[in-house]
Amino acid sequence: MKIYTVGGAVRDVIMGRPIHDSDFVVVGSTVEEMLSLGFKPIGKDFPVFLHPETRQEYALARTERKVAPGYKGFIFHASPDVTLEEDLLRRDLTINAMAMSEDGELIDPFGGRKDIEAKVFRHVSDAFSEDPVRILRLARFAARFTDFTVAPETMDLMKKMVASGEVDALVPERVWKELSQGLMEEQPSRMIMILHECGALARLFPEIEALWNVPQPEQYHPEIYAGKHTMLALDYAARQNYPLTVRFAVLLHDVGKGTTPENQWPHHRAHEERGAPLVDNICRRLHVSNMYRDIAVMTAREHGNIRRSSELRSKTAVMVLERCDAFRRPDRFVDVINATECDLRGRKSDTVSFENIPFPQREYWMMVLNAARSIDASAIIQSMDDASEEIPRVLHNARVDAAADAVNAMRFGTIKKVGVGKTPAS
Protein backbone atom coordinates (compact mmCIF):
# COMPACT_ATOMS: atom_id res chain seq x y z
CA MET A 1 0.00 0.00 0.00
CA LYS A 2 1.47 3.34 -1.12
CA ILE A 3 0.03 6.82 -0.67
CA TYR A 4 0.63 9.72 -3.06
CA THR A 5 -0.39 13.37 -3.04
CA VAL A 6 -2.03 14.10 -6.40
CA GLY A 7 -3.64 16.77 -8.50
CA GLY A 8 -3.84 20.45 -7.65
CA ALA A 9 -1.71 20.26 -4.53
CA VAL A 10 1.26 18.95 -6.52
CA ARG A 11 0.67 21.54 -9.24
CA ASP A 12 0.59 24.36 -6.71
CA VAL A 13 3.78 23.18 -5.01
CA ILE A 14 5.60 23.35 -8.34
CA MET A 15 4.10 26.77 -9.12
CA GLY A 16 4.91 28.12 -5.66
CA ARG A 17 1.27 28.83 -4.91
CA PRO A 18 -0.41 28.29 -1.53
CA ILE A 19 -2.01 24.89 -1.03
CA HIS A 20 -5.59 24.97 0.21
CA ASP A 21 -6.57 21.31 -0.15
CA SER A 22 -4.66 18.10 -0.66
CA ASP A 23 -5.99 14.95 -2.31
CA PHE A 24 -4.41 11.54 -1.94
CA VAL A 25 -4.42 8.37 -4.00
CA VAL A 26 -3.87 4.99 -2.38
CA VAL A 27 -2.23 2.35 -4.59
CA GLY A 28 -2.24 -1.35 -3.77
CA SER A 29 -5.01 -1.34 -1.19
CA THR A 30 -8.61 -2.47 -0.87
CA VAL A 31 -11.81 -1.16 0.66
CA GLU A 32 -11.51 -3.72 3.44
CA GLU A 33 -7.98 -2.67 4.32
CA MET A 34 -8.91 1.01 4.38
CA LEU A 35 -11.83 0.32 6.71
CA SER A 36 -9.62 -1.77 9.00
CA LEU A 37 -7.25 1.20 9.32
CA GLY A 38 -10.09 3.46 10.50
CA PHE A 39 -10.80 5.35 7.27
CA LYS A 40 -14.42 6.43 6.87
CA PRO A 41 -16.08 5.78 3.46
CA ILE A 42 -17.76 8.77 1.77
CA GLY A 43 -17.75 7.89 -1.94
CA LYS A 44 -20.95 6.72 -3.59
CA ASP A 45 -19.64 6.07 -7.10
CA PHE A 46 -16.10 4.95 -6.21
CA PRO A 47 -14.12 4.31 -3.01
CA VAL A 48 -13.18 7.59 -1.32
CA PHE A 49 -12.39 7.76 2.39
CA LEU A 50 -11.76 10.33 5.11
CA HIS A 51 -8.58 9.93 7.13
CA PRO A 52 -9.52 9.06 10.73
CA GLU A 53 -7.48 11.98 12.14
CA THR A 54 -6.88 14.65 9.47
CA ARG A 55 -10.27 14.16 7.75
CA GLN A 56 -8.55 14.60 4.38
CA GLU A 57 -9.77 12.61 1.37
CA TYR A 58 -8.04 9.43 0.24
CA ALA A 59 -9.20 7.62 -2.91
CA LEU A 60 -8.25 4.18 -4.10
CA ALA A 61 -6.44 4.21 -7.43
CA ARG A 62 -9.02 3.61 -10.13
CA THR A 63 -9.74 3.49 -13.83
CA GLU A 64 -12.96 4.53 -15.51
CA ARG A 65 -14.95 3.69 -18.61
CA LYS A 66 -17.56 5.80 -20.41
CA VAL A 67 -20.93 4.05 -20.74
CA ALA A 68 -23.46 6.91 -21.11
CA PRO A 69 -23.61 10.62 -22.08
CA GLY A 70 -22.77 13.34 -19.57
CA TYR A 71 -20.35 13.62 -16.72
CA LYS A 72 -22.10 10.90 -14.71
CA GLY A 73 -21.98 8.30 -17.46
CA PHE A 74 -18.98 6.34 -16.15
CA ILE A 75 -18.27 3.08 -14.40
CA PHE A 76 -15.21 2.85 -12.19
CA HIS A 77 -12.81 0.06 -11.38
CA ALA A 78 -10.74 0.23 -8.20
CA SER A 79 -8.49 -2.66 -7.17
CA PRO A 80 -4.97 -3.24 -5.80
CA ASP A 81 -3.62 -3.88 -9.31
CA VAL A 82 -4.51 -0.41 -10.66
CA THR A 83 -1.24 1.50 -11.02
CA LEU A 84 -0.58 5.15 -10.21
CA GLU A 85 0.02 5.91 -13.89
CA GLU A 86 -3.34 4.37 -14.82
CA ASP A 87 -5.04 6.53 -12.22
CA LEU A 88 -3.30 9.70 -13.43
CA LEU A 89 -4.16 8.90 -17.06
CA ARG A 90 -7.86 9.53 -16.41
CA ARG A 91 -7.26 13.10 -15.16
CA ASP A 92 -8.11 16.19 -17.17
CA LEU A 93 -4.96 18.26 -17.73
CA THR A 94 -1.27 17.38 -17.61
CA ILE A 95 -0.69 20.00 -14.92
CA ASN A 96 -3.21 18.13 -12.74
CA ALA A 97 -1.89 14.64 -13.58
CA MET A 98 1.19 14.64 -11.36
CA ALA A 99 1.79 12.89 -8.06
CA MET A 100 4.26 13.16 -5.21
CA SER A 101 5.35 10.29 -3.01
CA GLU A 102 5.58 10.49 0.75
CA ASP A 103 9.34 11.08 0.48
CA GLY A 104 8.90 13.97 -1.99
CA GLU A 105 9.57 12.22 -5.30
CA LEU A 106 7.67 13.77 -8.24
CA ILE A 107 5.87 11.34 -10.55
CA ASP A 108 5.07 13.13 -13.83
CA PRO A 109 4.32 10.62 -16.60
CA PHE A 110 2.54 13.08 -18.92
CA GLY A 111 4.75 16.18 -18.86
CA GLY A 112 2.81 18.32 -16.43
CA ARG A 113 5.87 20.15 -15.13
CA LYS A 114 6.97 21.01 -18.65
CA ASP A 115 3.51 22.40 -19.43
CA ILE A 116 3.60 24.48 -16.24
CA GLU A 117 6.89 25.98 -17.39
CA ALA A 118 5.40 26.61 -20.85
CA LYS A 119 2.16 27.92 -19.27
CA VAL A 120 -0.04 25.62 -21.34
CA PHE A 121 -3.28 23.81 -20.62
CA ARG A 122 -3.07 20.43 -22.36
CA HIS A 123 -5.35 17.40 -22.01
CA VAL A 124 -3.78 14.18 -20.78
CA SER A 125 -5.55 11.84 -23.21
CA ASP A 126 -8.62 11.59 -25.41
CA ALA A 127 -10.51 10.51 -22.30
CA PHE A 128 -10.83 14.26 -21.70
CA SER A 129 -13.60 14.28 -24.29
CA GLU A 130 -15.73 11.86 -22.27
CA ASP A 131 -16.49 14.35 -19.49
CA PRO A 132 -18.00 17.74 -20.49
CA VAL A 133 -17.33 19.18 -17.03
CA ARG A 134 -13.68 19.31 -18.05
CA ILE A 135 -14.45 22.12 -20.48
CA LEU A 136 -15.81 24.16 -17.59
CA ARG A 137 -12.88 23.24 -15.37
CA LEU A 138 -10.31 24.26 -17.97
CA ALA A 139 -12.11 27.56 -18.50
CA ARG A 140 -12.14 28.11 -14.74
CA PHE A 141 -8.41 27.41 -14.53
CA ALA A 142 -7.87 29.99 -17.28
CA ALA A 143 -9.50 32.60 -15.04
CA ARG A 144 -7.09 31.63 -12.24
CA PHE A 145 -3.85 31.12 -14.17
CA THR A 146 -4.17 34.23 -16.29
CA ASP A 147 -0.92 33.81 -18.25
CA PHE A 148 -1.69 30.25 -19.45
CA THR A 149 -2.91 29.46 -22.95
CA VAL A 150 -4.86 26.46 -24.26
CA ALA A 151 -2.94 24.00 -26.41
CA PRO A 152 -4.36 24.06 -29.97
CA GLU A 153 -5.09 20.33 -29.90
CA THR A 154 -7.00 20.74 -26.63
CA MET A 155 -9.08 23.60 -28.01
CA ASP A 156 -9.84 21.49 -31.09
CA LEU A 157 -10.94 18.64 -28.85
CA MET A 158 -13.25 20.91 -26.86
CA LYS A 159 -14.83 22.20 -30.07
CA LYS A 160 -15.51 18.62 -31.13
CA MET A 161 -17.08 17.89 -27.73
CA VAL A 162 -19.43 20.84 -28.15
CA ALA A 163 -20.33 19.80 -31.68
CA SER A 164 -21.07 16.23 -30.54
CA GLY A 165 -23.59 17.46 -27.95
CA GLU A 166 -21.61 16.39 -24.86
CA VAL A 167 -22.02 19.85 -23.31
CA ASP A 168 -25.79 19.58 -23.60
CA ALA A 169 -25.72 16.72 -21.08
CA LEU A 170 -24.39 18.93 -18.27
CA VAL A 171 -26.78 19.26 -15.34
CA PRO A 172 -27.66 22.81 -14.20
CA GLU A 173 -26.20 22.43 -10.70
CA ARG A 174 -22.77 21.51 -12.03
CA VAL A 175 -22.76 24.35 -14.55
CA TRP A 176 -23.60 26.83 -11.79
CA LYS A 177 -20.97 25.38 -9.47
CA GLU A 178 -18.19 25.76 -12.04
CA LEU A 179 -19.42 29.17 -13.22
CA SER A 180 -19.67 30.55 -9.69
CA GLN A 181 -16.17 29.35 -8.86
CA GLY A 182 -14.77 30.79 -12.09
CA LEU A 183 -16.39 34.16 -11.48
CA MET A 184 -14.49 34.40 -8.20
CA GLU A 185 -11.09 33.90 -9.83
CA GLU A 186 -8.57 36.64 -10.62
CA GLN A 187 -9.70 37.35 -14.21
CA PRO A 188 -13.15 35.82 -14.69
CA SER A 189 -13.51 37.13 -18.24
CA ARG A 190 -11.00 34.48 -19.35
CA MET A 191 -13.44 31.74 -18.35
CA ILE A 192 -16.16 33.28 -20.50
CA MET A 193 -13.75 33.86 -23.38
CA ILE A 194 -12.61 30.21 -23.40
CA LEU A 195 -16.23 29.03 -23.39
CA HIS A 196 -16.95 31.42 -26.24
CA GLU A 197 -13.97 30.24 -28.29
CA CYS A 198 -14.82 26.55 -28.05
CA GLY A 199 -18.54 27.10 -28.66
CA ALA A 200 -19.76 26.05 -25.21
CA LEU A 201 -20.96 29.55 -24.31
CA ALA A 202 -23.52 29.46 -27.12
CA ARG A 203 -24.91 26.18 -25.77
CA LEU A 204 -24.87 27.05 -22.07
CA PHE A 205 -25.46 30.81 -22.14
CA PRO A 206 -26.84 31.85 -25.53
CA GLU A 207 -27.98 35.14 -23.99
CA ILE A 208 -24.35 36.10 -23.27
CA GLU A 209 -23.09 34.72 -26.57
CA ALA A 210 -25.59 37.00 -28.35
CA LEU A 211 -23.70 40.07 -27.09
CA TRP A 212 -20.46 39.27 -28.89
CA ASN A 213 -20.90 41.26 -32.11
CA VAL A 214 -23.50 43.75 -30.94
CA PRO A 215 -22.24 47.36 -31.32
CA GLN A 216 -22.84 50.21 -28.89
CA PRO A 217 -22.44 54.00 -29.35
CA GLU A 218 -18.72 54.68 -29.58
CA GLN A 219 -19.20 57.99 -27.77
CA TYR A 220 -19.99 56.11 -24.57
CA HIS A 221 -18.43 52.73 -25.36
CA PRO A 222 -15.08 53.12 -27.12
CA GLU A 223 -14.66 49.35 -26.82
CA ILE A 224 -17.67 49.20 -29.21
CA TYR A 225 -19.06 45.70 -28.62
CA ALA A 226 -21.43 44.73 -25.83
CA GLY A 227 -19.65 41.44 -25.19
CA LYS A 228 -16.30 43.15 -24.73
CA HIS A 229 -17.91 45.73 -22.44
CA THR A 230 -19.33 42.94 -20.27
CA MET A 231 -15.90 41.32 -19.99
CA LEU A 232 -14.28 44.62 -19.00
CA ALA A 233 -16.96 45.26 -16.38
CA LEU A 234 -16.60 41.72 -15.02
CA ASP A 235 -12.84 42.04 -14.59
CA TYR A 236 -13.29 45.42 -12.91
CA ALA A 237 -15.61 43.74 -10.40
CA ALA A 238 -12.89 41.16 -9.73
CA ARG A 239 -10.24 43.84 -9.18
CA GLN A 240 -12.54 45.45 -6.61
CA ASN A 241 -12.89 42.10 -4.83
CA TYR A 242 -16.65 42.32 -5.11
CA PRO A 243 -18.62 39.24 -3.99
CA LEU A 244 -20.22 36.68 -6.26
CA THR A 245 -23.59 38.46 -6.07
CA VAL A 246 -22.08 41.50 -7.78
CA ARG A 247 -19.94 39.58 -10.29
CA PHE A 248 -22.85 37.42 -11.42
CA ALA A 249 -25.06 40.50 -11.79
CA VAL A 250 -22.36 42.23 -13.85
CA LEU A 251 -22.05 39.20 -16.12
CA LEU A 252 -25.77 39.39 -16.97
CA HIS A 253 -26.54 43.10 -16.66
CA ASP A 254 -26.65 43.82 -20.41
CA VAL A 255 -28.14 40.63 -21.87
CA GLY A 256 -31.09 42.67 -23.06
CA LYS A 257 -28.82 44.25 -25.69
CA GLY A 258 -28.64 40.89 -27.39
CA THR A 259 -32.33 41.24 -28.28
CA THR A 260 -32.08 44.71 -29.86
CA PRO A 261 -33.16 44.63 -33.53
CA GLU A 262 -30.21 45.30 -35.83
CA ASN A 263 -31.94 48.28 -37.43
CA GLN A 264 -31.75 50.04 -34.03
CA TRP A 265 -28.00 49.48 -33.53
CA PRO A 266 -25.87 50.89 -31.99
CA HIS A 267 -28.53 52.18 -29.59
CA HIS A 268 -30.32 49.89 -27.15
CA ARG A 269 -33.35 51.64 -25.83
CA ALA A 270 -35.30 49.72 -23.18
CA HIS A 271 -32.69 46.96 -23.04
CA GLU A 272 -33.06 47.00 -19.25
CA GLU A 273 -36.71 45.99 -19.45
CA ARG A 274 -35.94 43.32 -22.02
CA GLY A 275 -32.99 42.03 -20.05
CA ALA A 276 -34.64 41.45 -16.67
CA PRO A 277 -36.82 38.48 -17.76
CA LEU A 278 -33.86 36.98 -19.63
CA VAL A 279 -31.80 37.07 -16.45
CA ASP A 280 -34.66 35.50 -14.52
CA ASN A 281 -34.85 32.69 -17.10
CA ILE A 282 -31.10 32.04 -16.90
CA CYS A 283 -31.24 31.81 -13.12
CA ARG A 284 -34.17 29.43 -13.16
CA ARG A 285 -32.49 27.32 -15.82
CA LEU A 286 -29.37 26.96 -13.64
CA HIS A 287 -31.32 26.55 -10.39
CA VAL A 288 -29.54 29.62 -8.99
CA SER A 289 -30.58 30.57 -5.46
CA ASN A 290 -32.96 33.48 -4.95
CA MET A 291 -30.30 35.79 -3.53
CA TYR A 292 -28.17 35.72 -6.68
CA ARG A 293 -31.19 35.76 -8.95
CA ASP A 294 -32.85 38.75 -7.29
CA ILE A 295 -29.74 40.94 -7.34
CA ALA A 296 -28.97 40.02 -10.96
CA VAL A 297 -32.54 40.74 -12.07
CA MET A 298 -32.62 44.06 -10.20
CA THR A 299 -29.29 45.08 -11.74
CA ALA A 300 -30.43 44.25 -15.26
CA ARG A 301 -33.68 46.17 -14.76
CA GLU A 302 -32.44 49.19 -12.80
CA HIS A 303 -28.81 49.89 -13.74
CA GLY A 304 -29.89 52.53 -16.23
CA ASN A 305 -32.01 54.33 -13.63
CA ILE A 306 -29.26 54.15 -11.03
CA ARG A 307 -26.76 55.61 -13.46
CA ARG A 308 -29.17 58.40 -14.52
CA SER A 309 -29.76 59.61 -10.96
CA SER A 310 -29.42 63.30 -11.86
CA GLU A 311 -32.31 63.00 -14.29
CA LEU A 312 -34.80 61.26 -11.98
CA ARG A 313 -37.59 62.84 -10.01
CA SER A 314 -37.67 61.97 -6.32
CA LYS A 315 -40.85 59.99 -6.89
CA THR A 316 -39.13 57.84 -9.53
CA ALA A 317 -36.11 57.34 -7.27
CA VAL A 318 -38.30 56.09 -4.44
CA MET A 319 -40.08 53.75 -6.85
CA VAL A 320 -36.70 52.28 -7.81
CA LEU A 321 -35.94 51.72 -4.12
CA GLU A 322 -39.32 50.05 -3.63
CA ARG A 323 -38.85 47.75 -6.62
CA CYS A 324 -35.46 46.74 -5.22
CA ASP A 325 -36.91 46.11 -1.74
CA ALA A 326 -34.21 48.49 -0.50
CA PHE A 327 -36.09 49.48 2.64
CA ARG A 328 -36.05 45.94 3.96
CA ARG A 329 -32.80 44.77 2.31
CA PRO A 330 -30.46 47.74 1.85
CA ASP A 331 -27.48 45.36 1.59
CA ARG A 332 -28.83 43.93 -1.65
CA PHE A 333 -29.36 47.41 -3.05
CA VAL A 334 -25.73 48.21 -2.32
CA ASP A 335 -24.79 45.19 -4.45
CA VAL A 336 -26.89 46.63 -7.29
CA ILE A 337 -25.11 49.96 -6.93
CA ASN A 338 -21.72 48.22 -7.00
CA ALA A 339 -22.69 46.29 -10.14
CA THR A 340 -23.77 49.55 -11.78
CA GLU A 341 -20.40 51.07 -10.90
CA CYS A 342 -18.75 48.16 -12.73
CA ASP A 343 -21.01 48.84 -15.73
CA LEU A 344 -19.87 52.46 -15.79
CA ARG A 345 -16.18 51.68 -15.43
CA GLY A 346 -16.08 48.60 -17.64
CA ARG A 347 -15.18 50.60 -20.72
CA LYS A 348 -11.90 50.90 -22.58
CA SER A 349 -10.26 53.80 -24.38
CA ASP A 350 -6.68 54.57 -25.34
CA THR A 351 -6.99 58.08 -23.94
CA VAL A 352 -9.47 57.92 -21.05
CA SER A 353 -9.25 55.92 -17.84
CA PHE A 354 -12.83 54.95 -17.16
CA GLU A 355 -11.76 53.19 -13.97
CA ASN A 356 -11.11 56.55 -12.32
CA ILE A 357 -14.05 58.64 -13.48
CA PRO A 358 -16.35 59.90 -10.72
CA PHE A 359 -19.26 57.80 -9.56
CA PRO A 360 -21.39 60.25 -7.55
CA GLN A 361 -24.44 58.03 -7.98
CA ARG A 362 -23.36 55.97 -4.98
CA GLU A 363 -23.61 58.94 -2.63
CA TYR A 364 -26.83 60.11 -4.24
CA TRP A 365 -28.61 56.79 -3.86
CA MET A 366 -27.41 56.19 -0.32
CA MET A 367 -28.55 59.69 0.62
CA VAL A 368 -31.98 59.15 -0.93
CA LEU A 369 -32.27 55.71 0.67
CA ASN A 370 -31.31 56.97 4.12
CA ALA A 371 -33.71 59.91 3.82
CA ALA A 372 -36.60 57.70 2.76
CA ARG A 373 -35.80 55.12 5.45
CA SER A 374 -35.95 57.85 8.09
CA ILE A 375 -39.73 57.89 7.73
CA ASP A 376 -41.30 56.06 10.69
CA ALA A 377 -43.56 53.53 8.99
CA SER A 378 -44.97 52.24 12.29
CA ALA A 379 -46.06 55.74 13.30
CA ILE A 380 -47.87 56.20 9.99
CA ILE A 381 -49.59 52.83 10.37
CA GLN A 382 -50.77 53.66 13.90
CA SER A 383 -52.08 57.06 12.81
CA MET A 384 -54.11 55.60 9.97
CA ASP A 385 -56.43 53.51 12.12
CA ASP A 386 -58.85 51.65 9.85
CA ALA A 387 -57.69 53.22 6.59
CA SER A 388 -55.27 50.36 5.92
CA GLU A 389 -55.72 50.48 2.16
CA GLU A 390 -54.29 54.02 2.19
CA ILE A 391 -51.16 53.15 4.15
CA PRO A 392 -48.93 52.23 1.16
CA ARG A 393 -49.81 55.47 -0.65
CA VAL A 394 -49.25 57.68 2.41
CA LEU A 395 -45.98 55.93 3.27
CA HIS A 396 -44.79 56.23 -0.33
CA ASN A 397 -45.59 59.95 -0.46
CA ALA A 398 -43.83 60.59 2.85
CA ARG A 399 -40.73 58.86 1.52
CA VAL A 400 -40.88 60.90 -1.69
CA ASP A 401 -41.08 64.13 0.31
CA ALA A 402 -38.13 63.09 2.48
CA ALA A 403 -36.10 62.17 -0.59
CA ALA A 404 -36.95 65.46 -2.31
CA ASP A 405 -35.87 67.43 0.75
CA ALA A 406 -32.56 65.56 0.86
CA VAL A 407 -31.93 66.09 -2.87
CA ASN A 408 -32.70 69.80 -2.61
CA ALA A 409 -30.39 70.15 0.37
CA MET A 410 -27.66 68.38 -1.59
CA ARG A 411 -28.07 70.47 -4.72
CA PHE A 412 -28.62 73.87 -3.19
CA GLY A 413 -27.40 73.83 0.35
CA THR A 414 -25.73 71.66 2.88
CA ILE A 415 -24.39 68.75 0.79
CA LYS A 416 -22.99 70.49 -2.29
CA LYS A 417 -19.83 68.38 -2.26
CA VAL A 418 -21.71 65.25 -3.33
CA GLY A 419 -22.96 66.32 -6.76
CA VAL A 420 -25.02 64.28 -9.18
CA GLY A 421 -23.39 64.98 -12.51
CA LYS A 422 -24.34 63.15 -15.68
CA THR A 423 -22.44 60.05 -16.67
CA PRO A 424 -22.03 58.09 -19.91
CA ALA A 425 -25.11 56.38 -21.27
CA SER A 426 -25.52 52.61 -21.36
Secondary structure, 3 states (H helix, E strand, C coil): CEEEEECHHHHHHHHCCCCCCCEEEEECCCHHHHHHCCCEECCCCCCEEECCCCCCEEEECEEEEECCCCCCCEEEEECCCCCHHHHHHCCCEHHHCCEEECCCCEECCCCHHHHHHHCEECECCHHHHHCCHHHHHHHHHHHHCCCCEECHHHHHHHHHHHHHCHHHHCCHHHHHHHHHHHHCCCCCHHHHHHHHHHCHHHHHCHHHHCCCCCECCCCCCCCCEHHHHHHHHHHHHHHCCCCHHHHHHHHHCCHHHHHCCHHHCCCCCCHHHHHHHHHHHHHHHHCCCHHHHHHHHHHHHHHHHHHCHHHCCHHHHHHHHHHCCCCCCHHHHHHHHHHHHHHHHCCCCCCCCHHHCCCCHHHHHHHHHHHHHCCCHHHHHHHHCCCHHHHHHHHHHHHHHHHHHHHHHHHHCCCCCCCCCCCCCC
